[in-house]
């Protein structure tokens, strides 16, 4: 979404909620939010990311703000996750609010500010399989850390965002009112949809908190591209099927790398399961979900692009009509690759699962040791007594804090500074 001069004026006004004086400039080319790099005019070296939340996509912004706070709290109270990754840091306004609202000519704009992750970059496309494995591990670890929120049953920030049944109904309704010429031009791909409408019931269940947008460009790597610094873009956290995150990662990696590759797929499995650190399903069902989820996500995205093309490009705004059809074709072709390689993917998944004999903890922290003093501190930090096999879930009182979207930590600064690179004390509210 491009930033016009008028938009920059709005951003400058919003920046005043955080700093008396600051410079802003457009940052990136995000499709949803308008994003700016903010530099305070106080001679400091600190930088921030200023975002205008897209109220057309996220209609219930208070809900979005509340659930983001819960996710940040869950990540920040998980010592295992903090030991490996920086938790995105949301900066409160000078008045202590998590967001800023300004009035423009035609809308009330909602803005937020994140701390900029220095010395970071994206790796899209990934240049090697170790990057893929590292990326998958980060998303798996993220899913494990947010699992504590499952009992809160997070609400969809975008209603029906990953609801295949809803997308099929929308496709049927749109197809019925579309122009004959449009249907004829897309006949091959319309037929592809009609031939693949039935999906296993087990893959449609909502059984986990998911990231909801596991593309590799939603990870920040270090400058060497060897280590993930932070998992970003938290807006689509919601209940879903755990395998949807995995499937979307495989889909995005395959798309960016020019098509399906068995070794890339294997790297995704190895990393994701290592990050999750547990077995989400019995082995047979786990294998099936690992093998079918990439096709499911590619089909869903192709279906969305095709529906929007037939509707006249209402959701995915494109420079010229026909680009959404081309996007749909690309995803359906990827879907075909996944389908034709499904048996190979199933065998690959079985082989990896056979090798990973211990999935009770994230593999990358198996060697992590804390001294007795740190163990005692961890016990008092609301994580339960630290054990080598992992951490206990928060107790009921701590869950109540998460449910309220409020977690305060001013505990044992040294421990927190060592394991959470975001600073010793934080308060999300």
Buried (B, 14 or more C-beta within 10 A) or exposed (E): BEBEEEBBEBBBBBBBBBBEEBEBEBBBEEEBBBBBBBBBEEEEEEBBBBBBBBBEBBEBBEBBBBBBBBBBBBBBBBBBBBBBBBBBBBBBBEEEEBBBEBEEEEEEBBBBBBBBBEEBEBBBBBEEBEBBBBBBBBBBBBBBBBBBBBEBEBEBBBEEBBBBEEBBEBBEEBBEEBEEEBEEBBEEBBEBBEEBEEBEEBBBEBBBBBBBBBBBBBBBBBEEBEBBBBBBBBBBBBBBBBBBBBBBBBBBBBBBBEEBBEEBBBBBBBBBBBBBBEEBBEEEBBBBBBBBBBBBBBBBBBBBBBBBBBBEBEEBEBEEEBBBBEBBBBBBBBBBBBBEBBEEBBEBBBEBBEEBEEBEBBBBBEEBEBEEEBEBBBEEBBBBEBEEEBBEEBEEEBBEBBBEBBBEBEBBEEBBEBBBBBEBEBEBB
